[in-house]
Amino acid sequence: MTHVQPAFDGTELAAAAPAKSRRIVDDYEAWVDEVTPAFVEAADTGAPFTICGVAADKNLPDPPRPASQWGSLPRRLQDAGIIRHHGYGTSERAHQSLVYVWIGVPARLRELVAARRREERAERRQARAEQRRAA
């Protein structure tokens, strides 16, 4: 595909079309709401997946700050009981990078997993508070 831009003298200059970039969503919470169903769908398959693999397969938009905000999505999905860590693999985007591989939590167990993660966070928070008081 070429991008044609007419010159002022009436001739046309043909050049390669600009690369298609992914859409960037301006609001982080709106972005999370938009991409979460794709990851729930991937989790429901029961097959291992990577975040960047699902994003590429589903052509998902980028968050407002892609370099830092893609990494916070898996934690939200874990806290919701949707996914759990399965192993490590290579990134589809940067083949030399090591990334987490995730697998879905069965739908019937998601609320139990989410409740347990909330309890664990509360326990860690309480332990840190006690350490600060003791110091």
Buried (B, 14 or more C-beta within 10 A) or exposed (E): EEEEEEEEEEEEEEEEEEEEEEEEBEEEEEBBEBBBEBBBEBBEEEEBBBBBBBBEEBEBBBBEEBEEBBEEBBEEBBBBBBBBEBEEBEBBEEEEEEBBBBBBBEEEEBEEBBEEBEEEEEEEEEEEEEEEEEE
